[in-house]
Amino acid sequence: MDEPNLQNLRRISRRDLIWMIPSAITAGFFGWLAWRTYSIHFTKTGVSEPVWREGPRVQAAVLNELDAHWRFKYFEYVYNGSPLKAVVFRLSEPVVGGLTVGEAHFLALSRICTHQGCVVNYVDNPELGSIAYNYRTDHPFMGCPCHFGAYEPLQGGKAVYGPPRFPLPRLRLEEENGVLYATGYETPFRPLEQD
């Protein structure tokens, strides 16, 4: 094997570095951007039939309070002896893990973001939501103000945009004498429980 000719090897000059360093940074940025875009759009976990765990029976809402589509009410559920922020909706169609009473469809979700545990809010203005959360829809949804994740109630709380990968955990609903009660929760109860 021949020895390399050191005279043919070129030294890297400062001018070369001025071109090489920004190019490497730019390539790294666009590589990260491609990975981030893939993660945001294609790694979301779907929603399936829930596996319920028994929990305390807590009043979520009176049916009269949810008298039209997209009416909602915040309430507190009890998880392991501590208060848990939750929301109950009246939806326009039935969803997996929800409850149908006559012609009305309801869904209860935890309000704890599955990304990093922030409290998600009901976004009732789809136009504002499309600007703030970069998620376009024609109806309200749940949005996390920390990292702008969006969750779709009509898909059972599925994470549809932003960093969250997992759906919001659902709470089991039961109706008795015109009152909705939360009586259990979906497992695993993310982000508080993992698989």
CYANA upper distance limits for C-alpha pairs under 8 A (distance plus 0.5 A):
  5 ASN  CA      9 LEU  CA      7.52
 12 ILE  CA     16 ASP  CA      6.48
 12 ILE  CA     17 LEU  CA      7.65
 13 SER  CA     17 LEU  CA      7.03
 14 ARG  CA     18 ILE  CA      6.71
 15 ARG  CA     19 TRP  CA      7.10
 16 ASP  CA     20 MET  CA      6.49
 17 LEU  CA     21 ILE  CA      6.21
 18 ILE  CA     22 PRO  CA      7.46
 19 TRP  CA     23 SER  CA      6.84
 20 MET  CA     24 ALA  CA      6.62
 21 ILE  CA     25 ILE  CA      6.74
 22 PRO  CA     26 THR  CA      6.50
 23 SER  CA     27 ALA  CA      6.57
 24 ALA  CA     28 GLY  CA      6.57
 25 ILE  CA     29 PHE  CA      6.62
 26 THR  CA     30 PHE  CA      6.73
 27 ALA  CA     31 GLY  CA      6.58
 28 GLY  CA     32 TRP  CA      6.64
 29 PHE  CA     33 LEU  CA      6.57
 30 PHE  CA     34 ALA  CA      6.60
 31 GLY  CA     35 TRP  CA      6.82
 32 TRP  CA     36 ARG  CA      6.54
 33 LEU  CA     37 THR  CA      6.53
 34 ALA  CA     38 TYR  CA      6.69
 35 TRP  CA     39 SER  CA      6.65
 36 ARG  CA     40 ILE  CA      6.60
 37 THR  CA     41 HIS  CA      6.68
 38 TYR  CA     42 PHE  CA      6.02
 38 TYR  CA     43 THR  CA      7.74
 39 SER  CA     43 THR  CA      5.80
 39 SER  CA     44 LYS  CA      8.43
 39 SER  CA    163 PRO  CA      8.03
 40 ILE  CA     44 LYS  CA      8.06
 40 ILE  CA    161 TYR  CA      6.67
 40 ILE  CA    162 GLY  CA      5.84
 40 ILE  CA    163 PRO  CA      6.23
 40 ILE  CA    164 PRO  CA      8.40
 40 ILE  CA    165 ARG  CA      8.44
 41 HIS  CA    160 VAL  CA      8.15
 41 HIS  CA    161 TYR  CA      7.18
 41 HIS  CA    162 GLY  CA      8.35
 43 THR  CA    165 ARG  CA      6.83
 44 LYS  CA    158 LYS  CA      8.48
 44 LYS  CA    159 ALA  CA      6.89
 44 LYS  CA    160 VAL  CA      7.58
 44 LYS  CA    164 PRO  CA      8.01
 44 LYS  CA    165 ARG  CA      4.97
 44 LYS  CA    166 PHE  CA      6.70
 45 THR  CA    158 LYS  CA      8.00
 45 THR  CA    159 ALA  CA      8.05
 45 THR  CA    165 ARG  CA      6.34
 45 THR  CA    166 PHE  CA      5.73
 45 THR  CA    167 PRO  CA      7.39
 46 GLY  CA    158 LYS  CA      6.95
 46 GLY  CA    166 PHE  CA      8.09
 46 GLY  CA    167 PRO  CA      7.82
 47 VAL  CA     96 VAL  CA      8.27
 47 VAL  CA    155 GLN  CA      7.64
 47 VAL  CA    156 GLY  CA      6.90
 47 VAL  CA    157 GLY  CA      8.19
 47 VAL  CA    158 LYS  CA      6.62
 47 VAL  CA    167 PRO  CA      7.33
 48 SER  CA     96 VAL  CA      7.46
 49 GLU  CA     96 VAL  CA      6.56
 49 GLU  CA     97 GLY  CA      6.81
 50 PRO  CA     96 VAL  CA      8.30
 50 PRO  CA     97 GLY  CA      6.55
 50 PRO  CA    170 ARG  CA      8.28
 50 PRO  CA    186 GLU  CA      6.27
 50 PRO  CA    187 THR  CA      7.85
 51 VAL  CA    186 GLU  CA      6.07
 51 VAL  CA    187 THR  CA      6.33
 52 TRP  CA    172 ARG  CA      7.65
 52 TRP  CA    184 GLY  CA      6.76
 52 TRP  CA    185 TYR  CA      5.95
 52 TRP  CA    186 GLU  CA      5.19
 52 TRP  CA    187 THR  CA      6.70
 53 ARG  CA    184 GLY  CA      6.00
 53 ARG  CA    185 TYR  CA      5.91
 53 ARG  CA    186 GLU  CA      6.65
 53 ARG  CA    187 THR  CA      7.02
 54 GLU  CA    183 THR  CA      7.10
 54 GLU  CA    184 GLY  CA      5.00
 54 GLU  CA    185 TYR  CA      7.26
 55 GLY  CA     78 VAL  CA      8.31
 55 GLY  CA     79 TYR  CA      8.05
 55 GLY  CA    183 THR  CA      5.95
 55 GLY  CA    184 GLY  CA      4.66
 55 GLY  CA    185 TYR  CA      7.13
 56 PRO  CA     78 VAL  CA      7.25
 56 PRO  CA    182 ALA  CA      8.13
 56 PRO  CA    183 THR  CA      6.07
 56 PRO  CA    184 GLY  CA      7.09
 57 ARG  CA    181 TYR  CA      6.70
 57 ARG  CA    182 ALA  CA      6.18
 57 ARG  CA    183 THR  CA      4.90
 57 ARG  CA    184 GLY  CA      7.91
 58 VAL  CA     77 TYR  CA      6.82
 58 VAL  CA     78 VAL  CA      8.26
 58 VAL  CA    181 TYR  CA      5.88
 58 VAL  CA    182 ALA  CA      5.71
 58 VAL  CA    183 THR  CA      6.98
 59 GLN  CA    179 VAL  CA      7.69
 59 GLN  CA    180 LEU  CA      6.62
 59 GLN  CA    181 TYR  CA      4.89
 59 GLN  CA    182 ALA  CA      6.78
 60 ALA  CA     73 LYS  CA      8.20
 60 ALA  CA     74 TYR  CA      8.38
 60 ALA  CA     75 PHE  CA      6.39
 60 ALA  CA     76 GLU  CA      8.31
 60 ALA  CA     87 VAL  CA      8.43
 60 ALA  CA     88 VAL  CA      7.29
 60 ALA  CA    179 VAL  CA      8.25
 60 ALA  CA    180 LEU  CA      6.02
 60 ALA  CA    181 TYR  CA      5.66
 60 ALA  CA    182 ALA  CA      6.51
 61 ALA  CA     65 GLU  CA      7.18
 61 ALA  CA     66 LEU  CA      8.16
 61 ALA  CA     73 LYS  CA      7.37
 61 ALA  CA     75 PHE  CA      8.46
 61 ALA  CA     88 VAL  CA      7.97
 61 ALA  CA    179 VAL  CA      6.53
 61 ALA  CA    180 LEU  CA      5.74
 61 ALA  CA    181 TYR  CA      7.64
 62 VAL  CA     66 LEU  CA      7.73
 62 VAL  CA    178 GLY  CA      6.57
 62 VAL  CA    179 VAL  CA      4.88
 62 VAL  CA    180 LEU  CA      6.44
 63 LEU  CA     67 ASP  CA      7.20
 63 LEU  CA    178 GLY  CA      5.94
 63 LEU  CA    179 VAL  CA      6.22
 63 LEU  CA    180 LEU  CA      7.22
 64 ASN  CA    178 GLY  CA      8.25
 65 GLU  CA     71 ARG  CA      8.27
 65 GLU  CA     73 LYS  CA      8.38
 66 LEU  CA     71 ARG  CA      5.68
 66 LEU  CA     72 PHE  CA      6.85
 66 LEU  CA     73 LYS  CA      8.26
 66 LEU  CA     89 PHE  CA      7.81
 66 LEU  CA     90 ARG  CA      6.49
 67 ASP  CA     71 ARG  CA      7.49
 67 ASP  CA     90 ARG  CA      8.30
 68 ALA  CA     90 ARG  CA      7.34
 69 HIS  CA     90 ARG  CA      5.78
 69 HIS  CA     91 LEU  CA      5.71
 69 HIS  CA     92 SER  CA      6.01
 70 TRP  CA     89 PHE  CA      6.62
 70 TRP  CA     90 ARG  CA      5.77
 70 TRP  CA     91 LEU  CA      6.01
 70 TRP  CA     92 SER  CA      7.83
 70 TRP  CA    140 PRO  CA      7.59
 71 ARG  CA     89 PHE  CA      6.34
 71 ARG  CA     90 ARG  CA      6.06
 71 ARG  CA     91 LEU  CA      8.38
 72 PHE  CA     87 VAL  CA      7.31
 72 PHE  CA     88 VAL  CA      6.03
 72 PHE  CA     89 PHE  CA      4.85
 72 PHE  CA     90 ARG  CA      6.90
 73 LYS  CA     87 VAL  CA      6.14
 73 LYS  CA     88 VAL  CA      5.97
 73 LYS  CA     89 PHE  CA      7.24
 74 TYR  CA     85 LYS  CA      7.80
 74 TYR  CA     86 ALA  CA      6.30
 74 TYR  CA     87 VAL  CA      4.86
 74 TYR  CA     88 VAL  CA      7.03
 75 PHE  CA     85 LYS  CA      6.76
 75 PHE  CA     86 ALA  CA      5.85
 75 PHE  CA     87 VAL  CA      6.36
 75 PHE  CA     88 VAL  CA      8.20
 76 GLU  CA     83 PRO  CA      6.37
 76 GLU  CA     84 LEU  CA      5.82
 76 GLU  CA     85 LYS  CA      5.29
 76 GLU  CA     86 ALA  CA      6.11
 77 TYR  CA     83 PRO  CA      6.24
 77 TYR  CA     84 LEU  CA      5.46
 77 TYR  CA     85 LYS  CA      6.88
 77 TYR  CA     86 ALA  CA      6.92
 77 TYR  CA    182 ALA  CA      7.94
 78 VAL  CA     82 SER  CA      5.92
 78 VAL  CA     83 PRO  CA      5.22
 78 VAL  CA     84 LEU  CA      6.14
 79 TYR  CA     83 PRO  CA      6.79
 79 TYR  CA     84 LEU  CA      6.63
 84 LEU  CA    110 SER  CA      7.83
 84 LEU  CA    111 ARG  CA      8.34
 85 LYS  CA    110 SER  CA      6.76
 85 LYS  CA    111 ARG  CA      5.91
 85 LYS  CA    112 ILE  CA      7.52
 85 LYS  CA    119 VAL  CA      8.14
 86 ALA  CA    108 ALA  CA      7.56
 86 ALA  CA    109 LEU  CA      6.17
 86 ALA  CA    110 SER  CA      4.88
 86 ALA  CA    111 ARG  CA      5.36
 86 ALA  CA    112 ILE  CA      8.37
 87 VAL  CA    108 ALA  CA      6.05
 87 VAL  CA    109 LEU  CA      5.99
 87 VAL  CA    110 SER  CA      7.01
 87 VAL  CA    111 ARG  CA      7.11
 88 VAL  CA    106 PHE  CA      7.42
 88 VAL  CA    107 LEU  CA      6.10
 88 VAL  CA    108 ALA  CA      4.63
 88 VAL  CA    109 LEU  CA      6.98
 89 PHE  CA    106 PHE  CA      5.95
 89 PHE  CA    107 LEU  CA      5.85
 89 PHE  CA    108 ALA  CA      6.87
 90 ARG  CA    104 ALA  CA      7.41
 90 ARG  CA    105 HIS  CA      6.12
 90 ARG  CA    106 PHE  CA      5.05
 90 ARG  CA    107 LEU  CA      7.22
 91 LEU  CA    104 ALA  CA      7.89
 91 LEU  CA    105 HIS  CA      5.78
 91 LEU  CA    106 PHE  CA      6.24
 91 LEU  CA    107 LEU  CA      7.78
 91 LEU  CA    153 PRO  CA      8.46
 91 LEU  CA    154 LEU  CA      7.76
 92 SER  CA    104 ALA  CA      8.18
 92 SER  CA    105 HIS  CA      7.15
 93 GLU  CA    105 HIS  CA      6.55
 93 GLU  CA    154 LEU  CA      7.90
 94 PRO  CA     98 GLY  CA      7.21
 94 PRO  CA     99 LEU  CA      7.89
 94 PRO  CA    100 THR  CA      7.20
 94 PRO  CA    105 HIS  CA      5.87
 94 PRO  CA    106 PHE  CA      7.94
 94 PRO  CA    154 LEU  CA      8.40
 95 VAL  CA     99 LEU  CA      8.42
 95 VAL  CA    105 HIS  CA      8.33
 95 VAL  CA    107 LEU  CA      8.00
 95 VAL  CA    154 LEU  CA      6.73
 95 VAL  CA    155 GLN  CA      7.01
 95 VAL  CA    156 GLY  CA      6.31
 96 VAL  CA    155 GLN  CA      8.10
 96 VAL  CA    156 GLY  CA      6.41
 97 GLY  CA    107 LEU  CA      7.68
 97 GLY  CA    156 GLY  CA      7.28
 97 GLY  CA    170 ARG  CA      7.26
 97 GLY  CA    171 LEU  CA      8.46
 97 GLY  CA    172 ARG  CA      7.58
 98 GLY  CA    105 HIS  CA      7.56
 98 GLY  CA    106 PHE  CA      6.06
 98 GLY  CA    107 LEU  CA      5.00
 98 GLY  CA    108 ALA  CA      7.63
 98 GLY  CA    156 GLY  CA      8.09
 98 GLY  CA    172 ARG  CA      7.82
 98 GLY  CA    173 LEU  CA      7.55
 99 LEU  CA    105 HIS  CA      6.30
 99 LEU  CA    106 PHE  CA      5.62
 99 LEU  CA    107 LEU  CA      6.87
 99 LEU  CA    173 LEU  CA      6.71
 99 LEU  CA    174 GLU  CA      7.73
100 THR  CA    104 ALA  CA      6.14
100 THR  CA    105 HIS  CA      4.92
100 THR  CA    106 PHE  CA      6.70
101 VAL  CA    105 HIS  CA      6.91
101 VAL  CA    106 PHE  CA      8.50
101 VAL  CA    175 GLU  CA      8.12
107 LEU  CA    153 PRO  CA      8.12
107 LEU  CA    156 GLY  CA      8.06
107 LEU  CA    170 ARG  CA      8.04
107 LEU  CA    171 LEU  CA      8.27
107 LEU  CA    173 LEU  CA      7.95
108 ALA  CA    170 ARG  CA      6.27
108 ALA  CA    171 LEU  CA      5.69
108 ALA  CA    172 ARG  CA      7.58
108 ALA  CA    173 LEU  CA      7.43
108 ALA  CA    182 ALA  CA      8.20
109 LEU  CA    157 GLY  CA      7.52
109 LEU  CA    168 LEU  CA      6.74
109 LEU  CA    169 PRO  CA      6.30
109 LEU  CA    170 ARG  CA      4.93
109 LEU  CA    171 LEU  CA      6.09
110 SER  CA    168 LEU  CA      6.51
110 SER  CA    169 PRO  CA      6.04
110 SER  CA    170 ARG  CA      6.73
110 SER  CA    171 LEU  CA      7.48
111 ARG  CA    119 VAL  CA      5.93
111 ARG  CA    120 VAL  CA      5.61
111 ARG  CA    121 ASN  CA      7.66
111 ARG  CA    168 LEU  CA      7.73
112 ILE  CA    117 GLY  CA      5.75
112 ILE  CA    118 CYS  CA      6.21
112 ILE  CA    119 VAL  CA      5.37
112 ILE  CA    120 VAL  CA      6.64
112 ILE  CA    168 LEU  CA      7.76
112 ILE  CA    191 PRO  CA      8.03
113 CYS  CA    117 GLY  CA      5.23
113 CYS  CA    118 CYS  CA      5.73
113 CYS  CA    119 VAL  CA      6.51
113 CYS  CA    120 VAL  CA      6.49
113 CYS  CA    144 CYS  CA      7.15
113 CYS  CA    164 PRO  CA      7.94
113 CYS  CA    168 LEU  CA      7.20
113 CYS  CA    191 PRO  CA      7.78
114 THR  CA    164 PRO  CA      6.43
114 THR  CA    165 ARG  CA      7.90
114 THR  CA    166 PHE  CA      6.54
114 THR  CA    167 PRO  CA      7.48
114 THR  CA    168 LEU  CA      6.88
114 THR  CA    190 ARG  CA      6.12
114 THR  CA    191 PRO  CA      5.38
115 HIS  CA    163 PRO  CA      7.02
115 HIS  CA    164 PRO  CA      5.03
115 HIS  CA    165 ARG  CA      7.56
115 HIS  CA    166 PHE  CA      8.20
115 HIS  CA    191 PRO  CA      7.68
116 GLN  CA    191 PRO  CA      7.89
117 GLY  CA    191 PRO  CA      7.01
118 CYS  CA    144 CYS  CA      7.34
118 CYS  CA    145 PRO  CA      8.27
118 CYS  CA    146 CYS  CA      7.01
119 VAL  CA    144 CYS  CA      7.10
119 VAL  CA    145 PRO  CA      8.35
120 VAL  CA    142 MET  CA      6.75
120 VAL  CA    143 GLY  CA      5.85
120 VAL  CA    144 CYS  CA      4.80
120 VAL  CA    145 PRO  CA      7.20
121 ASN  CA    142 MET  CA      5.97
121 ASN  CA    143 GLY  CA      5.88
121 ASN  CA    144 CYS  CA      6.80
121 ASN  CA    145 PRO  CA      8.10
122 TYR  CA    140 PRO  CA      7.64
122 TYR  CA    141 PHE  CA      6.54
122 TYR  CA    142 MET  CA      5.17
122 TYR  CA    143 GLY  CA      6.91
123 VAL  CA    129 GLY  CA      6.88
123 VAL  CA    140 PRO  CA      5.97
123 VAL  CA    141 PHE  CA      5.85
123 VAL  CA    142 MET  CA      6.10
123 VAL  CA    143 GLY  CA      6.70
124 ASP  CA    129 GLY  CA      8.45
124 ASP  CA    139 HIS  CA      7.82
124 ASP  CA    140 PRO  CA      4.98
124 ASP  CA    141 PHE  CA      7.29
125 ASN  CA    129 GLY  CA      6.58
125 ASN  CA    139 HIS  CA      8.11
125 ASN  CA    140 PRO  CA      6.74
126 PRO  CA    130 SER  CA      6.55
126 PRO  CA    136 ARG  CA      7.31
126 PRO  CA    137 THR  CA      6.52
126 PRO  CA    138 ASP  CA      6.44
126 PRO  CA    139 HIS  CA      6.37
126 PRO  CA    140 PRO  CA      6.32
126 PRO  CA    141 PHE  CA      8.34
127 GLU  CA    131 ILE  CA      7.10
127 GLU  CA    136 ARG  CA      7.94
128 LEU  CA    132 ALA  CA      6.55
129 GLY  CA    133 TYR  CA      5.77
129 GLY  CA    134 ASN  CA      7.33
129 GLY  CA    135 TYR  CA      6.94
129 GLY  CA    136 ARG  CA      7.58
129 GLY  CA    143 GLY  CA      8.44
130 SER  CA    134 ASN  CA      5.14
130 SER  CA    135 TYR  CA      5.18
130 SER  CA    136 ARG  CA      5.18
130 SER  CA    137 THR  CA      7.91
131 ILE  CA    135 TYR  CA      8.09
132 ALA  CA    148 PHE  CA      7.78
133 TYR  CA    143 GLY  CA      7.54
133 TYR  CA    148 PHE  CA      5.62
133 TYR  CA    149 GLY  CA      7.17
133 TYR  CA    150 ALA  CA      7.11
133 TYR  CA    161 TYR  CA      8.39
133 TYR  CA    162 GLY  CA      8.42
134 ASN  CA    161 TYR  CA      8.21
135 TYR  CA    150 ALA  CA      7.42
135 TYR  CA    160 VAL  CA      8.49
135 TYR  CA    161 TYR  CA      7.04
141 PHE  CA    150 ALA  CA      7.57
141 PHE  CA    151 TYR  CA      6.61
141 PHE  CA    152 GLU  CA      5.90
141 PHE  CA    153 PRO  CA      6.63
142 MET  CA    150 ALA  CA      6.32
142 MET  CA    151 TYR  CA      5.50
142 MET  CA    152 GLU  CA      7.03
142 MET  CA    153 PRO  CA      7.77
143 GLY  CA    148 PHE  CA      6.85
143 GLY  CA    149 GLY  CA      6.23
143 GLY  CA    150 ALA  CA      5.07
143 GLY  CA    151 TYR  CA      6.72
144 CYS  CA    148 PHE  CA      5.55
144 CYS  CA    149 GLY  CA      5.60
144 CYS  CA    150 ALA  CA      6.95
145 PRO  CA    149 GLY  CA      8.02
147 HIS  CA    162 GLY  CA      7.62
147 HIS  CA    163 PRO  CA      7.55
148 PHE  CA    162 GLY  CA      6.51
148 PHE  CA    163 PRO  CA      8.35
149 GLY  CA    159 ALA  CA      7.76
149 GLY  CA    160 VAL  CA      8.17
149 GLY  CA    161 TYR  CA      5.94
149 GLY  CA    162 GLY  CA      4.63
149 GLY  CA    163 PRO  CA      6.43
149 GLY  CA    164 PRO  CA      6.57
150 ALA  CA    159 ALA  CA      6.40
150 ALA  CA    160 VAL  CA      6.16
150 ALA  CA    161 TYR  CA      5.51
150 ALA  CA    162 GLY  CA      6.87
151 TYR  CA    157 GLY  CA      5.85
151 TYR  CA    158 LYS  CA      5.84
151 TYR  CA    159 ALA  CA      4.91
151 TYR  CA    160 VAL  CA      6.04
151 TYR  CA    161 TYR  CA      7.69
151 TYR  CA    167 PRO  CA      7.57
151 TYR  CA    168 LEU  CA      7.82
152 GLU  CA    156 GLY  CA      7.25
152 GLU  CA    157 GLY  CA      5.45
152 GLU  CA    158 LYS  CA      5.86
152 GLU  CA    159 ALA  CA      7.01
152 GLU  CA    160 VAL  CA      6.93
153 PRO  CA    157 GLY  CA      5.04
153 PRO  CA    158 LYS  CA      7.58
156 GLY  CA    167 PRO  CA      8.19
156 GLY  CA    170 ARG  CA      8.04
157 GLY  CA    167 PRO  CA      5.77
157 GLY  CA    168 LEU  CA      5.62
157 GLY  CA    169 PRO  CA      7.81
157 GLY  CA    170 ARG  CA      7.95
158 LYS  CA    166 PHE  CA      7.38
158 LYS  CA    167 PRO  CA      4.62
158 LYS  CA    168 LEU  CA      7.00
159 ALA  CA    164 PRO  CA      6.57
159 ALA  CA    165 ARG  CA      6.63
159 ALA  CA    166 PHE  CA      6.41
159 ALA  CA    167 PRO  CA      5.41
159 ALA  CA    168 LEU  CA      7.79
166 PHE  CA    190 ARG  CA      8.23
168 LEU  CA    190 ARG  CA      7.82
169 PRO  CA    185 TYR  CA      7.74
169 PRO  CA    186 GLU  CA      6.25
169 PRO  CA    187 THR  CA      8.10
169 PRO  CA    188 PRO  CA      8.35
169 PRO  CA    189 PHE  CA      6.24
169 PRO  CA    190 ARG  CA      6.94
170 ARG  CA    185 TYR  CA      6.56
170 ARG  CA    186 GLU  CA      5.99
171 LEU  CA    182 ALA  CA      6.59
171 LEU  CA    183 THR  CA      7.80
171 LEU  CA    184 GLY  CA      6.27
171 LEU  CA    185 TYR  CA      4.85
171 LEU  CA    186 GLU  CA      6.67
172 ARG  CA    182 ALA  CA      5.99
172 ARG  CA    183 THR  CA      6.12
172 ARG  CA    184 GLY  CA      5.52
172 ARG  CA    185 TYR  CA      6.16
172 ARG  CA    186 GLU  CA      7.94
173 LEU  CA    180 LEU  CA      6.93
173 LEU  CA    181 TYR  CA      6.04
173 LEU  CA    182 ALA  CA      5.17
173 LEU  CA    183 THR  CA      6.67
173 LEU  CA    184 GLY  CA      8.18
174 GLU  CA    180 LEU  CA      6.21
174 GLU  CA    181 TYR  CA      5.74
174 GLU  CA    182 ALA  CA      6.99
174 GLU  CA    183 THR  CA      7.46
175 GLU  CA    179 VAL  CA      6.05
175 GLU  CA    180 LEU  CA      5.07
175 GLU  CA    181 TYR  CA      6.69
176 GLU  CA    180 LEU  CA      7.11
176 GLU  CA    181 TYR  CA      8.22
185 TYR  CA    189 PHE  CA      7.73
187 THR  CA    193 GLU  CA      8.25
188 PRO  CA    193 GLU  CA      5.90
188 PRO  CA    194 GLN  CA      6.42
188 PRO  CA    195 ASP  CA      6.69
189 PHE  CA    193 GLU  CA      5.53
189 PHE  CA    194 GLN  CA      7.79
190 ARG  CA    194 GLN  CA      6.77
